[in-house]
Amino acid sequence: MAKTKVTHSCQSCGAQFPKWSGQCTGCGEWNTLVEEITKAASHPRYQGYSVGDPEITQMIEVTLDEDTRLGSGLEELDRVLGGGLVMGSVVLIGGDPGIGKSTLLIQTLCYLSQQLKVLYVTGEESLQQVTLRARRLGLPEDKLLLLADTQVERILKLAQQEKPRVLVVDSIQTMHTDLLQSAPGAVGQVRESAAQLVKFAKQTGTALFLVGHVTKEGTLAGPRVLEHMVDTVLYFEGEQDSRHRVIRAVKNRFGAVNELGIFAMTEKGLREVSNPSAIFLSRYENPVSGSVIMSTKEGSRPLLVEVQALVDQSHMANPRRVCVGLESQRLAMLLAVLHRHAGIVTYDQDVFVNVVGGVRITETGSDLALLLAVLSSLRNRPLPQDLIVFGELGLAGEIRPVQGGQERLREAAKHGFKNAIVPSANAPKGKLGDMQVLAAQSLQEAVDYFKSF
């Protein structure tokens, strides 16, 4: 009889223990340990990427193959991947249900199927459902290979026979392996299934896409080690009531992180947005208070977005600080800096801040634009519509330079902006067209510029 081993795995962090306990000592969560029975199998478990006997080699003796990248047919996806799809790489895509993950991958595979052999493995839908989606989107379906299965061993056996160059598994939470007796979606099943698929991709040079579910907090479901196994982690973001979708790279071994790819969801699937700055800018007939255009840099390109603020008298003991698209903790800190170094009081006001278009800003270059939007709403004083603002704010009230200041200014000038408030270290040495650039070294100088408009 095959030997079995009983372990208890935490469904939150993936830690394993020999016996059950009420609390996981790894993450501190309660009642998350689930019994898993591992049985010995005839085929070896995941042992890494090496083939044959390992040996020590000097770095100078390592031969490098030419890093050829394969175009996916979508330039925005290629941008996020670092220039294209690398053969033998493993890409994990996560996002909310219905955001467009399967649509993106079916579009990519239908394009690639005209050049090479690809295989789409679905564990959530039937073959008829996948085919209906492709026909609804008007995609070529004559060369795309489909497989509906959830057992990893059978999938790998068929993949070894067909030898596809690109493999998609939708989704990893539906896969299961015979090595474990737990249900699909359990931490152990996700970990072992992903390990076997990653090993297959590395040893055969197959480009692998894994679709991952997300939790209610917005993080990828399953063990944290899943993100460490793969080469690239992409998050598909977007509001349900918005037609625009954003792909963000948070890990990429073959390119830059924090790169953005922007799409528009249409009846024919995802369409690339060639000029993303234009879709995030709202043009009002008359200037409105609390609205400021900022220039942020996501990855390799600058992006113009609108920051809106609403400041109103608070009737509560603790005024509310609400942020959509920005960090709420940083908003509280910036309001304290505004009070200390500019003498502007907001402790009796509710402050609401929103980034238009559903974009999530992670860089600190939005500090100055955020405070000017708050000041504009507090004073009910609109700023010029042709004004662009960016800069990082320190606790001492100084305005620090940001990366790529000249590129941000050129992007703003291309869209017709005539005025700019920037850190003094980012001020251009020469004249930038007919744009008037106001350089500020401190928050007080920026407030003085605000009063001059």
PLY file of the C-alpha trace (Angstrom):
ply
format ascii 1.0
element vertex 453
property float x
property float y
property float z
element edge 452
property int vertex1
property int vertex2
end_header
0.00 0.00 0.00
1.14 3.56 -0.69
2.37 5.42 2.34
0.32 8.41 3.43
1.34 11.45 5.43
-1.06 13.67 7.34
-0.25 17.38 7.66
-2.25 20.45 8.61
-1.92 23.47 6.32
-3.00 27.03 7.04
-5.51 28.25 4.44
-4.32 31.82 4.97
-0.51 31.68 4.72
0.23 28.09 3.66
2.28 27.13 6.72
2.30 23.40 7.52
2.14 21.73 10.94
2.26 18.08 12.05
-0.90 18.42 14.17
-3.95 20.65 14.41
-4.11 23.74 16.61
-6.60 26.55 16.93
-4.24 29.32 15.85
-1.65 29.38 13.09
1.69 30.47 14.53
2.80 31.65 11.09
0.21 34.36 10.45
-1.76 34.46 13.71
-5.13 33.59 12.11
-7.60 31.40 14.00
-9.29 28.21 12.76
-7.44 28.15 9.43
-5.63 24.80 9.73
-7.05 22.08 7.48
-5.97 18.46 7.39
-4.26 17.32 4.19
-3.35 13.73 3.36
-0.36 13.33 1.07
0.17 9.96 -0.56
3.27 8.67 -2.26
3.09 8.67 -6.04
5.01 6.80 -8.70
6.13 10.04 -10.34
8.50 12.33 -8.41
7.27 15.51 -6.78
8.44 18.96 -7.73
12.24 19.18 -7.28
13.14 22.46 -8.95
14.16 23.47 -12.47
17.39 21.48 -12.93
17.53 18.67 -15.48
20.11 15.95 -14.92
22.80 15.98 -12.28
23.55 19.49 -10.96
27.09 20.81 -11.03
28.87 23.99 -9.96
29.73 26.33 -12.84
31.56 29.63 -12.99
29.39 32.50 -14.15
31.71 33.32 -17.04
31.23 29.80 -18.43
27.43 30.05 -18.50
26.09 30.23 -22.05
23.14 32.54 -22.57
20.52 31.96 -25.21
19.26 34.94 -27.13
16.44 36.52 -25.17
13.82 36.42 -27.90
10.45 37.87 -27.01
7.21 36.93 -28.63
4.65 39.61 -29.39
1.23 38.88 -27.92
-0.69 40.96 -30.44
-1.56 43.54 -27.76
1.04 46.27 -27.35
-0.22 47.25 -23.89
0.21 43.67 -22.66
3.69 43.52 -24.20
4.56 46.76 -22.39
3.59 45.28 -19.02
5.48 42.06 -19.75
8.65 44.04 -20.49
8.57 43.98 -24.28
6.86 40.71 -25.06
6.40 37.16 -23.87
9.58 35.27 -22.93
9.54 31.58 -23.77
9.76 29.43 -20.66
8.38 32.18 -18.42
5.44 31.81 -16.04
2.94 34.68 -15.77
0.29 34.86 -13.03
-2.72 37.09 -13.74
-5.10 38.00 -10.91
-8.20 40.15 -10.81
-11.80 40.44 -9.66
-14.43 38.15 -11.21
-15.67 39.46 -14.55
-12.83 41.97 -14.94
-11.69 40.45 -18.27
-8.89 37.99 -17.49
-10.24 35.19 -19.68
-11.13 37.65 -22.43
-7.59 39.00 -22.49
-6.04 35.54 -22.68
-8.41 34.19 -25.33
-7.63 37.24 -27.49
-3.90 36.69 -27.03
-4.05 32.96 -27.77
-6.20 33.37 -30.87
-3.59 35.79 -32.21
-0.65 33.55 -31.31
-2.36 30.45 -32.72
-1.86 31.85 -36.22
1.93 31.66 -35.71
2.57 28.69 -33.41
0.87 25.93 -31.44
-0.97 27.08 -28.29
-3.20 25.31 -25.77
-5.96 26.79 -23.62
-6.85 24.70 -20.55
-10.08 25.68 -18.82
-11.19 24.34 -15.47
-14.13 26.70 -14.95
-15.90 26.72 -18.30
-16.91 24.15 -20.89
-15.42 24.04 -24.38
-18.70 25.38 -25.76
-18.56 28.43 -23.51
-14.99 29.24 -24.55
-15.89 28.84 -28.22
-18.96 31.06 -27.88
-16.83 33.82 -26.34
-14.30 33.63 -29.17
-17.05 33.82 -31.79
-18.74 36.71 -30.02
-15.46 38.62 -30.10
-14.89 37.76 -33.77
-11.59 35.96 -33.12
-9.98 33.35 -35.39
-10.74 29.92 -33.94
-9.40 27.51 -36.54
-6.04 26.73 -34.90
-6.64 27.19 -31.16
-6.37 23.97 -29.12
-8.77 23.62 -26.15
-8.81 21.28 -23.17
-11.35 21.11 -20.33
-9.75 19.33 -17.39
-8.70 19.98 -13.79
-6.23 17.16 -13.05
-2.65 18.38 -13.40
-1.18 14.97 -14.25
-3.53 14.48 -17.22
-2.99 18.04 -18.41
0.79 17.65 -18.38
0.60 14.29 -20.14
-1.45 15.77 -22.98
0.77 18.86 -23.10
3.86 16.68 -23.50
2.19 14.99 -26.47
1.04 18.21 -28.19
4.13 20.28 -27.22
2.45 23.74 -27.26
4.67 26.82 -27.21
2.16 28.76 -25.07
-0.06 27.21 -22.39
-2.88 28.90 -20.46
-4.39 27.39 -17.29
-7.66 29.04 -16.24
-7.61 28.93 -13.29
-5.01 27.56 -10.88
-7.58 27.40 -8.04
-9.57 24.75 -9.95
-6.59 22.45 -10.50
-5.84 19.43 -8.33
-3.15 16.77 -8.14
-3.30 13.14 -7.07
-0.49 13.79 -4.59
-3.01 15.35 -2.19
-6.48 14.33 -1.13
-7.72 17.81 -0.25
-10.29 19.64 -2.37
-9.31 21.88 -5.31
-8.57 25.42 -4.17
-6.97 24.35 -0.89
-3.57 25.82 -0.11
-1.79 22.50 -0.61
-3.51 21.80 -3.94
-2.72 25.27 -5.29
0.90 25.00 -4.21
1.54 21.50 -5.59
-0.40 22.07 -8.83
1.46 25.29 -9.53
4.79 23.62 -8.73
4.24 20.88 -11.31
3.10 23.34 -13.97
6.05 25.66 -13.34
8.48 22.74 -13.56
6.96 21.69 -16.90
7.26 25.25 -18.27
10.90 25.62 -17.24
12.03 22.24 -18.54
10.23 22.45 -21.88
10.56 26.19 -22.59
6.79 26.63 -22.73
5.38 30.07 -21.95
2.78 29.55 -19.22
-0.11 31.79 -18.16
-1.82 31.05 -14.84
-5.11 32.74 -13.94
-5.52 33.34 -10.20
-8.52 34.26 -8.09
-8.37 37.16 -5.64
-9.69 37.46 -2.11
-12.11 40.11 -0.88
-9.08 42.19 0.18
-7.87 42.21 -3.45
-4.84 39.92 -2.97
-4.20 36.70 -4.85
-5.90 33.72 -3.24
-3.78 30.78 -2.15
-0.39 30.54 -0.50
2.04 33.43 -0.72
4.63 31.08 -2.18
2.57 31.03 -5.39
3.80 34.53 -6.25
7.39 33.48 -5.53
7.19 30.52 -7.93
6.22 32.53 -10.99
8.29 35.00 -13.00
5.68 37.72 -13.46
2.65 38.76 -11.41
0.03 40.93 -13.10
-3.04 42.49 -11.47
-6.09 43.29 -13.58
-7.77 46.36 -12.10
-10.82 48.42 -12.95
-14.17 49.58 -11.66
-17.20 47.46 -12.52
-19.08 50.53 -13.79
-16.14 51.72 -15.92
-15.20 50.45 -19.34
-11.49 50.96 -18.77
-9.20 48.25 -17.45
-5.66 48.59 -16.11
-3.04 45.83 -15.94
-0.30 46.48 -13.39
2.91 44.46 -13.04
3.94 44.02 -9.40
6.67 41.46 -10.11
8.59 40.90 -13.33
11.87 39.06 -13.72
12.10 40.10 -17.37
11.14 43.77 -17.19
10.25 46.74 -15.05
7.65 46.60 -12.30
4.79 49.07 -11.78
4.31 49.21 -15.55
0.75 49.92 -16.66
-1.22 48.59 -19.57
-4.54 50.34 -20.25
-7.45 48.81 -22.16
-11.04 49.67 -22.95
-13.68 46.94 -22.71
-15.83 46.90 -25.84
-18.28 44.52 -27.47
-15.38 43.04 -29.42
-13.23 42.48 -26.36
-10.37 44.49 -24.91
-9.11 47.34 -27.06
-5.81 49.10 -26.43
-5.86 52.75 -25.40
-3.19 54.55 -27.39
-3.46 57.86 -25.52
-4.25 56.97 -21.87
-3.80 60.51 -20.55
-6.77 61.76 -22.57
-9.26 59.32 -21.01
-8.44 60.38 -17.44
-8.79 64.12 -18.04
-12.18 65.77 -17.58
-12.71 68.97 -19.50
-15.13 71.30 -17.74
-16.84 74.22 -19.42
-15.85 76.41 -16.47
-13.11 75.82 -13.86
-14.32 74.04 -10.73
-12.84 74.09 -7.26
-11.14 71.01 -5.85
-9.87 69.74 -9.21
-6.16 69.55 -10.06
-4.40 67.78 -12.92
-1.27 65.91 -11.85
1.41 64.10 -13.81
2.33 60.68 -12.48
4.87 58.25 -13.85
3.83 54.63 -14.00
6.61 52.46 -15.35
8.23 53.98 -18.41
5.65 56.60 -19.41
4.09 59.66 -17.77
0.35 59.72 -17.22
-1.92 62.73 -16.67
-4.77 62.15 -14.22
-7.25 64.36 -12.41
-7.27 64.54 -8.62
-10.52 65.73 -7.03
-10.98 66.85 -3.44
-14.06 67.78 -1.44
-13.64 69.56 1.90
-16.75 70.15 3.99
-17.61 71.11 7.53
-17.57 68.05 9.78
-20.37 67.34 12.26
-18.59 64.40 13.87
-16.08 64.19 16.70
-13.56 62.57 14.35
-13.59 64.13 10.87
-13.52 61.63 8.03
-10.54 61.13 5.74
-11.58 59.14 2.68
-9.26 58.33 -0.23
-10.10 56.55 -3.48
-7.01 55.75 -5.54
-4.55 57.11 -2.95
-3.31 56.05 0.48
-5.55 57.32 3.27
-2.72 57.23 5.83
-0.62 59.51 3.65
-3.54 61.93 3.33
-3.68 62.33 7.12
0.06 62.99 7.21
-0.10 65.58 4.42
-2.95 67.44 6.14
-0.79 67.66 9.26
2.08 69.11 7.16
-0.38 71.60 5.63
-1.38 72.74 9.11
2.13 72.95 10.52
3.98 74.62 7.64
1.22 76.62 5.91
-1.07 77.42 8.84
-4.15 75.97 7.09
-6.50 74.14 9.46
-8.53 71.10 8.40
-9.03 69.29 11.72
-12.71 70.29 11.77
-13.32 69.40 8.11
-14.23 66.16 6.32
-11.78 65.54 3.47
-12.66 63.31 0.52
-10.11 62.66 -2.24
-10.68 60.79 -5.50
-8.54 59.94 -8.53
-10.72 60.09 -11.65
-10.93 57.01 -13.83
-10.30 54.37 -11.18
-6.52 54.70 -11.37
-4.58 53.78 -8.24
-1.62 56.10 -7.61
1.20 54.56 -5.59
3.99 57.11 -6.00
4.64 60.07 -3.68
4.81 62.54 -6.56
1.08 63.15 -6.07
1.55 64.90 -2.69
1.61 68.47 -3.97
-1.33 68.01 -6.34
-3.38 66.43 -3.55
-2.81 69.32 -1.14
-3.55 71.95 -3.79
-6.81 70.17 -4.61
-7.71 70.17 -0.91
-6.81 73.87 -0.63
-8.85 74.68 -3.74
-11.95 72.99 -2.31
-11.43 74.50 1.16
-11.16 78.04 -0.22
-13.72 77.37 -2.97
-11.21 78.79 -5.41
-10.85 77.03 -8.79
-7.42 76.57 -10.30
-6.72 77.15 -14.01
-7.63 74.26 -16.26
-4.27 74.45 -18.01
-2.30 73.91 -14.77
-0.24 70.77 -14.14
1.17 69.92 -10.68
3.52 67.27 -9.29
5.99 66.98 -6.42
6.74 65.03 -3.26
6.26 66.69 0.11
8.51 66.11 3.12
7.61 66.39 6.79
9.65 69.58 7.07
7.46 71.23 4.44
10.05 70.94 1.67
9.09 69.90 -1.86
11.32 67.09 -3.08
12.06 66.30 -6.74
10.49 63.32 -8.46
11.79 60.97 -11.11
11.28 61.87 -14.76
10.33 65.50 -14.24
11.21 66.58 -17.79
9.18 63.75 -19.32
6.16 64.74 -17.23
6.41 68.35 -18.37
6.74 67.35 -22.02
3.67 65.11 -21.74
1.71 68.02 -20.21
2.89 70.44 -22.92
1.80 67.94 -25.58
-1.75 68.08 -24.16
-1.85 71.88 -24.17
-1.03 72.77 -20.55
0.39 76.29 -20.15
1.23 76.45 -16.41
3.01 74.10 -14.05
3.96 74.04 -10.36
6.90 71.68 -9.90
9.77 71.10 -7.45
12.65 73.49 -8.02
15.00 70.58 -8.78
12.68 69.47 -11.62
12.44 72.91 -13.24
13.70 72.87 -16.85
16.90 74.76 -17.57
15.57 76.16 -20.81
12.17 77.33 -22.01
9.66 74.56 -22.64
7.53 75.97 -25.42
5.07 78.55 -24.10
4.63 76.76 -20.76
5.22 78.85 -17.64
6.93 76.68 -15.03
6.75 77.82 -11.41
9.44 76.17 -9.26
8.73 75.73 -5.55
11.17 74.71 -2.82
8.67 74.61 0.04
4.98 74.16 0.65
4.61 77.83 1.54
5.92 78.85 -1.90
3.40 76.53 -3.57
0.59 78.07 -1.47
1.74 81.53 -2.56
1.58 80.43 -6.19
-1.93 79.16 -5.50
-2.97 82.55 -4.18
-1.61 84.27 -7.31
-4.00 82.42 -9.66
0 1
1 2
2 3
3 4
4 5
5 6
6 7
7 8
8 9
9 10
10 11
11 12
12 13
13 14
14 15
15 16
16 17
17 18
18 19
19 20
20 21
21 22
22 23
23 24
24 25
25 26
26 27
27 28
28 29
29 30
30 31
31 32
32 33
33 34
34 35
35 36
36 37
37 38
38 39
39 40
40 41
41 42
42 43
43 44
44 45
45 46
46 47
47 48
48 49
49 50
50 51
51 52
52 53
53 54
54 55
55 56
56 57
57 58
58 59
59 60
60 61
61 62
62 63
63 64
64 65
65 66
66 67
67 68
68 69
69 70
70 71
71 72
72 73
73 74
74 75
75 76
76 77
77 78
78 79
79 80
80 81
81 82
82 83
83 84
84 85
85 86
86 87
87 88
88 89
89 90
90 91
91 92
92 93
93 94
94 95
95 96
96 97
97 98
98 99
99 100
100 101
101 102
102 103
103 104
104 105
105 106
106 107
107 108
108 109
109 110
110 111
111 112
112 113
113 114
114 115
115 116
116 117
117 118
118 119
119 120
120 121
121 122
122 123
123 124
124 125
125 126
126 127
127 128
128 129
129 130
130 131
131 132
132 133
133 134
134 135
135 136
136 137
137 138
138 139
139 140
140 141
141 142
142 143
143 144
144 145
145 146
146 147
147 148
148 149
149 150
150 151
151 152
152 153
153 154
154 155
155 156
156 157
157 158
158 159
159 160
160 161
161 162
162 163
163 164
164 165
165 166
166 167
167 168
168 169
169 170
170 171
171 172
172 173
173 174
174 175
175 176
176 177
177 178
178 179
179 180
180 181
181 182
182 183
183 184
184 185
185 186
186 187
187 188
188 189
189 190
190 191
191 192
192 193
193 194
194 195
195 196
196 197
197 198
198 199
199 200
200 201
201 202
202 203
203 204
204 205
205 206
206 207
207 208
208 209
209 210
210 211
211 212
212 213
213 214
214 215
215 216
216 217
217 218
218 219
219 220
220 221
221 222
222 223
223 224
224 225
225 226
226 227
227 228
228 229
229 230
230 231
231 232
232 233
233 234
234 235
235 236
236 237
237 238
238 239
239 240
240 241
241 242
242 243
243 244
244 245
245 246
246 247
247 248
248 249
249 250
250 251
251 252
252 253
253 254
254 255
255 256
256 257
257 258
258 259
259 260
260 261
261 262
262 263
263 264
264 265
265 266
266 267
267 268
268 269
269 270
270 271
271 272
272 273
273 274
274 275
275 276
276 277
277 278
278 279
279 280
280 281
281 282
282 283
283 284
284 285
285 286
286 287
287 288
288 289
289 290
290 291
291 292
292 293
293 294
294 295
295 296
296 297
297 298
298 299
299 300
300 301
301 302
302 303
303 304
304 305
305 306
306 307
307 308
308 309
309 310
310 311
311 312
312 313
313 314
314 315
315 316
316 317
317 318
318 319
319 320
320 321
321 322
322 323
323 324
324 325
325 326
326 327
327 328
328 329
329 330
330 331
331 332
332 333
333 334
334 335
335 336
336 337
337 338
338 339
339 340
340 341
341 342
342 343
343 344
344 345
345 346
346 347
347 348
348 349
349 350
350 351
351 352
352 353
353 354
354 355
355 356
356 357
357 358
358 359
359 360
360 361
361 362
362 363
363 364
364 365
365 366
366 367
367 368
368 369
369 370
370 371
371 372
372 373
373 374
374 375
375 376
376 377
377 378
378 379
379 380
380 381
381 382
382 383
383 384
384 385
385 386
386 387
387 388
388 389
389 390
390 391
391 392
392 393
393 394
394 395
395 396
396 397
397 398
398 399
399 400
400 401
401 402
402 403
403 404
404 405
405 406
406 407
407 408
408 409
409 410
410 411
411 412
412 413
413 414
414 415
415 416
416 417
417 418
418 419
419 420
420 421
421 422
422 423
423 424
424 425
425 426
426 427
427 428
428 429
429 430
430 431
431 432
432 433
433 434
434 435
435 436
436 437
437 438
438 439
439 440
440 441
441 442
442 443
443 444
444 445
445 446
446 447
447 448
448 449
449 450
450 451
451 452
